[in-house]
């Protein structure tokens, strides 16, 4: 019998534990033995609190509330569990504390505990904690938090090693795998040769799940491997329509899996006048990324030491041109939202840059009412550091240059900067790039691969909003083999090591580009949308009708909406 361990330290995040419980029950229904390992309040720092989210000190009762939530979850499932403290004695706790507190500020970023490089594994959380890269180790508060994370990591490393020495584990289920103590668990599982499945909410497909085999939740490798199988497979009409519908929903802020970032402009074409831009010169738009989640991660390291270095080099190149004008669109997430506060240090760089720009360069800060999707339509070329809007621009057939790692950086039709020395030559190449179908074809294939194959459909959970979900099944037997294709794939991976993602079939590989070409012909030549003629006594229009009418009046929306019908998700505006 396969033995599966779930290390579940963040029970307060019920949006994630509900997925975890469902996968655990499914594994049991598929014949596996499942155990939980819980945190029992030994850790002074964890990702349940970041200053950048709460803007207040860490709550004194956060551990108590988390343990109470975990107890409720485990009572509901009836799955056996142990607690981390059972595997860390007083001497080990004292040794970890003394080690962490004895570190100088300069040692925090390279520290190892008993041969385990825990500093590398918690660094990402320290960056997110303050939304600051690199961490300011001259600040006593930052240093104290860093030491707290290091102490927590040492405790988790000790407890997990002792647990694994005493218990056989074949596979593990783990939330996230990027953040501090979950990263420690992830790395220790991999070192032991234990199959790991990390889970997170879907990034781009509401109602799906982000699960990755033997990788943390933001690793680019699993999708890169899948894309390698599907890149040359032509799409059929339903897949094209689904990808087009997703693009429309992104544009209109509809049915998103995460917080909407874009703000609609009040005017659609007056921004050139508003920003004092010429109508007869090429317009390039540089979309920045919100990088604090991936900063310092070797898997996401690109050719530039930072995003700001790349932007300054682009600005210096553009300043010498009289045939190009550039808008830098600063990512709205840096300005904060209902989930997280402002990235103050990063914003300051753009604010300082704005006061000293060449005449042909503009910056749109998060508070400026400039619509990113309007810019993407108007621009001749898009430049990104990895933002998803680069893929969306490519889906319009627009030339795109990406300067770092990205979901789409392996697209052959998208210009990817692999060396900082090559940037000037690649910018020169952008001057001759034009909108074309092959860019669009590959971008649609990649989007379809990600939203339909990589993020697995997960109908057993009903997503209510970005923070809440509920079971969409009645009893554990509903999760058994043959009941749901995605759960079968997840359980078969954990229990037998089977592939998590679907590979192309012979029929897929034999498909021609005929359906793609017909779709893109329709895309390039949309039929004009016309309202139905009024009847003598018109019926009250439903919310869906009103929203559809509003969407279809958008210049871009009419290209897609007439091709994808009346899908429910188009009308589900939050």
C-alpha positions in Angstrom: 0.0 0.0 0.0 1.4 3.4 -1.0 2.0 5.7 2.0 1.3 9.3 1.5 2.3 12.1 3.9 0.7 15.5 3.9 2.7 18.2 5.6 0.1 20.8 6.3 1.3 23.8 8.4 -1.0 26.5 7.1 -4.5 25.4 8.2 -5.8 29.0 8.4 -5.7 29.2 4.6 -8.8 27.2 4.1 -8.9 28.0 0.4 -5.9 25.7 0.1 -6.7 23.1 2.7 -10.0 22.3 1.1 -8.1 21.2 -2.0 -5.6 19.3 0.2 -8.4 17.5 2.0 -10.1 16.5 -1.3 -6.9 15.1 -2.7 -6.2 13.2 0.6 -9.7 11.7 0.5 -9.3 10.8 -3.1 -6.0 9.0 -2.5 -7.7 7.0 0.3 -10.5 6.1 -2.1 -7.9 5.0 -4.6 -6.3 2.6 -2.0 -3.5 4.6 -0.5 -2.6 5.1 3.2 -2.6 8.8 4.1 -1.2 10.6 7.2 -1.0 14.3 8.1 1.9 16.0 9.8 0.8 19.3 11.4 2.5 22.3 12.9 1.9 22.8 16.6 2.9 26.4 17.2 6.7 26.0 17.6 7.5 28.5 14.8 8.1 32.2 15.4 7.7 33.2 11.7 5.7 31.6 8.9 3.9 32.8 5.8 0.6 33.1 7.6 1.8 36.6 8.4 3.7 39.1 6.2 4.1 42.7 7.0 3.4 43.5 3.4 -0.1 41.9 3.7 -1.2 42.9 7.2 0.8 46.1 7.8 0.5 45.2 11.5 2.7 43.0 13.8 2.3 39.3 13.8 -0.9 38.4 15.8 -0.1 36.8 19.1 -3.0 34.2 18.7 -2.2 33.2 15.1 -0.7 29.8 16.1 -3.7 29.0 18.4 -6.2 29.8 15.6 -4.2 27.8 13.1 -4.1 24.7 15.3 -7.8 25.0 16.0 -8.5 25.1 12.2 -6.3 22.1 11.7 -8.2 20.2 14.4 -11.5 20.9 12.7 -10.1 19.8 9.3 -8.8 16.5 10.7 -11.9 15.8 12.7 -13.9 16.2 9.5 -11.7 13.8 7.5 -10.8 11.3 10.2 -7.3 11.0 8.7 -4.5 10.1 11.2 -2.1 12.8 12.1 1.0 13.6 14.1 2.5 16.9 15.2 5.9 18.3 14.4 6.8 18.9 18.0 6.7 15.2 18.6 9.9 14.9 16.5 11.9 17.9 17.9 13.1 17.6 21.5 14.1 20.4 23.8 17.8 20.1 23.1 17.2 20.4 19.3 14.9 23.4 19.8 17.6 25.2 21.9 20.3 24.4 19.4 18.2 25.8 16.5 17.4 29.0 18.5 21.0 29.6 19.5 22.2 29.1 15.9 19.6 31.5 14.4 20.2 34.2 17.0 24.0 33.9 16.7 23.9 34.8 13.0 25.3 38.2 12.0 23.2 40.2 9.4 25.7 39.4 6.7 25.4 35.6 7.4 21.7 35.4 7.2 21.6 35.1 3.4 24.0 32.2 3.2 23.4 30.3 6.4 23.1 26.5 6.6 21.8 24.5 9.6 23.5 21.1 10.1 24.3 21.0 6.4 20.9 22.0 5.2 20.9 25.3 3.2 17.8 26.7 4.9 18.7 30.3 4.1 18.2 29.8 0.4 14.9 28.2 1.0 13.4 30.9 3.2 14.7 33.9 1.3 11.7 34.0 -1.0 9.4 34.5 1.9 11.5 37.2 3.5 11.4 39.1 0.2 7.6 38.7 0.0 7.3 39.6 3.7 8.6 43.1 3.0 8.1 43.2 -0.8 11.7 44.2 -0.9 14.6 42.8 -3.0 17.2 42.3 -1.9 16.3 42.3 1.8 17.6 45.3 3.7 20.0 43.7 6.2 20.9 47.1 7.6 17.4 47.2 9.1 17.1 45.5 12.5 13.5 44.5 11.9 14.3 42.8 8.6 17.2 40.9 10.3 15.0 39.8 13.2 12.4 38.5 10.8 15.1 36.7 8.8 16.4 35.0 11.9 12.8 34.0 12.8 12.3 32.4 9.5 15.7 30.6 9.8 14.9 29.3 13.2 11.5 28.1 11.9 13.2 26.4 9.0 15.7 24.7 11.3 12.9 23.3 13.5 11.0 22.0 10.4 14.1 20.5 9.0 14.9 18.7 12.3 11.3 17.5 12.8 10.9 16.3 9.2 14.2 14.4 9.1 13.3 12.6 12.4 9.8 11.8 11.1 11.1 10.4 7.8 13.8 8.4 9.7 11.0 6.7 11.7 8.3 6.4 9.0 8.2 5.1 5.5 6.8 7.6 3.0 6.4 6.9 -0.7 4.8 10.2 -1.8 4.0 13.6 -0.3 1.3 16.3 -0.8 2.4 19.9 0.0 0.9 23.3 -0.4 2.9 25.7 -2.4 6.5 24.5 -1.9 7.9 27.9 -2.5 7.4 29.6 0.8 9.8 29.1 3.7 8.8 26.0 5.7 6.9 24.4 2.8 10.1 24.9 0.7 12.1 23.2 3.4 9.7 20.2 3.4 9.7 20.2 -0.4 13.5 20.0 -0.6 13.8 17.4 2.1 11.2 15.2 0.4 13.1 15.4 -2.9 16.4 14.6 -1.2 14.8 11.4 0.1 13.5 10.4 -3.3 9.9 10.9 -2.3 7.5 11.9 -5.0 6.1 15.3 -4.2 2.9 17.0 -5.5 2.7 20.7 -4.7 -0.7 22.4 -5.0 -1.9 26.0 -5.3 -4.9 27.8 -6.6 -5.0 28.1 -10.3 -3.2 31.1 -11.7 -5.2 31.6 -14.9 -8.1 29.2 -15.0 -10.9 29.6 -12.5 -12.2 26.3 -11.3 -8.9 24.5 -12.1 -6.0 23.6 -9.8 -2.2 24.3 -10.1 -0.5 21.0 -9.3 3.2 20.3 -10.1 5.2 17.1 -9.8 8.4 17.3 -7.9 8.5 21.1 -8.3 7.4 24.1 -6.3 4.3 26.0 -7.3 6.1 28.6 -9.4 8.7 26.4 -11.1 8.8 26.9 -14.8 10.1 23.4 -15.5 6.9 21.3 -15.4 5.1 23.5 -18.0 8.3 23.7 -20.1 8.3 19.9 -20.3 4.6 19.7 -21.2 4.9 22.5 -23.8 7.8 20.6 -25.4 5.2 17.8 -26.2 2.4 20.1 -27.4 4.2 23.0 -29.2 3.8 21.6 -32.7 0.3 20.2 -32.2 -2.4 22.2 -34.1 -5.5 23.2 -32.2 -9.0 22.2 -33.1 -11.9 24.7 -33.2 -13.1 24.1 -29.6 -9.6 24.6 -28.2 -9.2 27.8 -30.2 -12.5 29.1 -29.0 -11.7 28.3 -25.4 -8.3 30.1 -25.7 -10.0 33.1 -27.4 -12.7 33.2 -24.7 -9.9 33.2 -22.0 -8.3 36.1 -23.8 -11.5 38.1 -23.9 -12.1 37.4 -20.2 -8.6 38.6 -19.3 -9.3 41.8 -21.3 -12.6 42.4 -19.6 -11.7 41.3 -16.1 -14.2 38.5 -16.2 -14.1 35.1 -14.5 -10.5 35.6 -13.3 -8.7 33.1 -11.0 -7.0 36.0 -9.1 -7.3 39.6 -8.3 -8.0 41.8 -11.3 -5.1 44.3 -11.9 -6.1 46.2 -15.0 -8.1 49.5 -14.7 -10.3 50.4 -17.6 -9.6 53.8 -19.1 -12.4 56.3 -19.6 -11.3 57.0 -23.1 -10.2 54.4 -25.7 -8.0 56.3 -28.2 -7.1 59.6 -26.6 -4.2 58.3 -24.6 -1.7 59.3 -27.3 -2.9 62.9 -27.0 -3.0 62.7 -23.3 0.6 61.4 -23.1 1.8 63.8 -25.8 2.8 61.0 -28.2 3.1 61.2 -31.9 0.6 59.4 -34.1 3.0 58.7 -36.9 5.9 57.1 -34.9 6.2 53.5 -33.8 4.8 52.8 -30.3 6.5 50.3 -28.1 5.1 49.4 -24.7 7.2 47.9 -21.9 5.2 46.0 -19.3 7.0 45.6 -16.0 6.4 42.5 -13.8 5.7 42.2 -10.1 8.8 40.2 -9.2 8.9 39.8 -5.5 7.5 36.2 -5.6 10.3 35.0 -7.9 13.2 37.4 -7.0 16.2 35.4 -6.0 14.9 32.1 -7.3 17.6 30.5 -9.5 15.0 28.8 -11.7 13.7 32.3 -12.7 17.1 34.0 -13.1 17.4 35.7 -16.4 20.3 37.5 -18.1 19.9 40.7 -16.2 20.7 41.2 -12.5 17.3 43.0 -12.0 14.3 44.2 -13.9 15.4 47.8 -13.3 18.8 47.2 -15.0 17.0 45.9 -18.1 14.6 48.8 -18.2 17.4 51.4 -17.9 19.2 49.8 -20.8 16.0 49.8 -22.9 15.4 53.5 -22.1 19.0 54.4 -23.0 18.6 52.6 -26.4 15.3 54.3 -27.1 16.6 57.7 -26.2 18.9 57.6 -29.2 16.1 56.9 -31.6 13.8 59.4 -33.3 11.5 56.8 -34.9 10.4 55.0 -31.7 8.4 56.2 -28.6 8.1 54.0 -25.5 5.6 53.8 -22.7 6.6 51.9 -19.6 3.5 50.5 -17.9 4.3 49.8 -14.3 2.6 46.6 -13.0 -0.6 47.6 -11.0 0.2 45.0 -8.3 3.1 47.2 -7.1 0.6 49.8 -6.0 -1.0 47.3 -3.7 -4.5 45.8 -3.6 -7.0 44.2 -1.3 -4.6 41.3 -0.7 -1.2 43.0 -0.3 0.3 46.4 0.3 2.5 48.6 -1.9 5.9 47.5 -3.0 7.3 50.9 -1.8 11.0 50.4 -2.6 10.3 49.3 -6.2 7.8 52.0 -6.8 10.3 54.6 -5.7 12.6 53.5 -8.5 10.0 54.2 -11.1 8.9 57.5 -9.5 12.5 58.7 -9.6 12.9 57.5 -13.2 9.8 59.4 -14.3 11.4 62.7 -13.4 14.4 62.1 -15.7 13.1 60.5 -18.9 14.1 61.1 -22.5 11.5 63.1 -24.6 10.3 59.9 -26.3 9.7 57.8 -23.2 6.7 57.9 -20.8 5.9 56.0 -17.6 2.4 55.0 -16.5 2.4 54.4 -12.7 -0.2 52.1 -11.0 -2.4 55.0 -10.1 -2.5 56.4 -13.7 -5.7 55.6 -15.6 -4.0 53.8 -18.5 -5.6 50.6 -19.7 -3.0 47.9 -20.3 -5.1 46.2 -22.9 -5.6 49.3 -24.8 -1.9 49.8 -24.9 -1.4 46.2 -26.0 -3.7 46.8 -29.0 -2.2 50.1 -30.0 1.4 49.1 -29.6 3.6 48.0 -32.5 5.9 46.0 -30.2 5.5 44.7 -26.6 8.5 44.4 -24.2 8.1 42.4 -21.0 10.2 41.0 -18.2 7.8 38.0 -18.0 4.3 39.5 -17.4 1.5 37.4 -18.8 0.3 40.3 -21.0 3.2 39.4 -23.3 1.5 36.2 -24.1 -1.8 38.0 -24.6 -0.2 40.5 -27.0 1.3 37.6 -28.9 -2.2 36.1 -29.2 -3.1 39.2 -31.1 -0.1 38.4 -33.4 1.9 41.3 -32.0 5.8 41.1 -31.9 6.9 40.5 -28.3 10.4 40.6 -26.7 10.8 39.0 -23.3 13.8 39.8 -21.2 13.6 37.1 -18.4 12.1 33.8 -17.7 8.4 33.6 -18.5 5.5 31.2 -19.1 6.0 31.9 -22.8 9.8 32.4 -23.1 10.2 29.1 -25.0 7.9 30.2 -27.9 10.0 30.2 -31.0 8.2 33.2 -32.5 8.7 35.4 -29.4 12.1 37.1 -29.1 13.7 36.0 -25.9 16.8 37.8 -24.6 19.3 35.1 -23.5 22.2 37.4 -22.9 22.3 41.0 -21.8 25.0 41.7 -24.4 22.5 40.8 -27.2 19.8 43.3 -26.0 20.8 46.1 -28.5 20.7 43.8 -31.5 17.4 42.3 -30.4 15.9 45.8 -30.0 17.1 46.6 -33.5 15.3 43.4 -34.7 12.1 44.6 -33.1 12.2 47.6 -35.4 11.5 45.3 -38.4 9.0 43.0 -36.6 5.4 43.2 -37.6 2.1 41.6 -36.6 1.9 38.1 -38.1 -0.1 34.9 -37.9 2.7 32.6 -36.8 3.2 34.6 -33.6 -0.5 34.3 -33.0 -0.7 30.6 -33.8 2.0 29.7 -31.4 0.7 32.0 -28.7 -2.8 30.4 -28.9 -1.3 26.9 -28.7 0.7 27.9 -25.6 -2.3 29.5 -23.9 -4.5 26.5 -24.7 -1.8 24.1 -23.4 -1.5 26.0 -20.1 -5.2 26.8 -19.3 -6.6 23.5 -20.6 -3.9 20.9 -19.9 -1.5 22.2 -17.4 -3.9 23.7 -14.9 -6.2 20.7 -14.4 -9.9 21.1 -14.3 -11.1 20.5 -10.8 -14.9 20.3 -10.6 -14.9 18.5 -7.2 -14.3 22.0 -5.7 -16.7 24.9 -6.3 -14.8 28.2 -6.2 -16.9 31.0 -4.7 -14.3 33.7 -4.9 -10.5 34.1 -4.7 -10.6 33.3 -0.9 -13.4 30.8 -0.6 -14.4 27.5 -2.0 -16.5 24.6 -1.0 -16.8 20.8 -1.8 -18.8 19.9 -4.8 -19.2 16.3 -3.8 -21.3 14.5 -1.2 -19.2 11.7 0.2 -15.6 10.3 -0.1 -16.9 7.6 -2.5 -17.5 10.3 -5.0 -13.7 10.8 -5.3 -12.9 7.1 -6.2 -11.3 5.8 -9.4 -13.2 6.7 -12.5 -15.2 9.5 -10.9 -13.1 12.5 -12.0 -10.3 12.5 -14.6 -8.2 15.1 -12.9 -8.3 13.4 -9.5 -7.5 10.1 -11.2 -4.4 11.7 -12.7 -3.3 13.2 -9.4 -3.9 10.0 -7.5 -2.2 7.8 -10.1 0.8 10.1 -10.0 1.1 10.0 -6.2 0.3 6.2 -5.9 2.0 4.8 -8.9 4.2 7.6 -10.3 2.2 7.8 -13.5 2.5 11.0 -15.6 0.4 13.9 -14.2 -0.3 15.5 -17.6 -1.8 14.3 -20.8 0.5 13.6 -23.8 -0.7 14.2 -27.4 -2.5 11.3 -29.0 -2.1 10.0 -32.5 -5.1 12.0 -33.5 -3.7 15.1 -32.0 -0.4 14.7 -33.8 -2.2 14.1 -37.1 -4.3 17.3 -36.9 -3.6 19.9 -39.7 -3.6 23.7 -39.3 -6.9 24.0 -41.3 -9.0 24.8 -38.3 -6.4 27.2 -37.0 -6.3 29.1 -40.3 -10.0 29.4 -40.5 -10.2 30.7 -36.9 -7.5 33.3 -37.5 -9.2 34.4 -40.7 -12.4 35.0 -38.6 -10.3 36.7 -36.0 -8.7 39.1 -38.5 -12.1 39.9 -40.1 -14.7 39.9 -37.4 -18.3 40.2 -38.3 -19.8 43.5 -37.0 -22.0 43.0 -34.0 -25.5 44.3 -34.3 -28.2 44.4 -31.6 -31.4 42.5 -32.4 -34.1 44.8 -33.6 -36.4 45.9 -30.8 -39.8 44.2 -30.5 -43.0 46.0 -29.7 -42.9 45.0 -26.0 -39.3 44.2 -25.2 -38.7 41.8 -22.4 -36.4 43.0 -19.6 -32.8 42.2 -20.5 -31.0 39.8 -18.2 -27.7 40.6 -16.6 -26.0 38.3 -19.1 -27.6 40.1 -22.0 -26.5 43.5 -20.6 -23.0 42.4 -20.0 -22.7 40.7 -23.4 -23.8 43.8 -25.1 -21.3 45.9 -23.2 -18.5 43.6 -23.9 -19.2 43.3 -27.6 -19.1 47.1 -28.0 -15.4 47.0 -27.1 -13.2 47.1 -30.2 -11.2 44.0 -29.3 -14.0 42.0 -27.8 -16.0 41.9 -31.1 -13.1 40.0 -32.7 -13.6 37.0 -30.3 -17.1 37.1 -28.8 -18.9 36.4 -32.1 -16.8 33.2 -32.4 -17.2 31.8 -28.9 -21.0 32.1 -28.3 -22.8 32.7 -25.0 -20.5 31.0 -22.6 -21.6 31.3 -19.0 -18.2 32.6 -17.8 -18.5 35.7 -20.1 -21.4 36.9 -18.0 -19.9 36.1 -14.6 -18.3 39.5 -13.9 -17.3 39.8 -10.2 
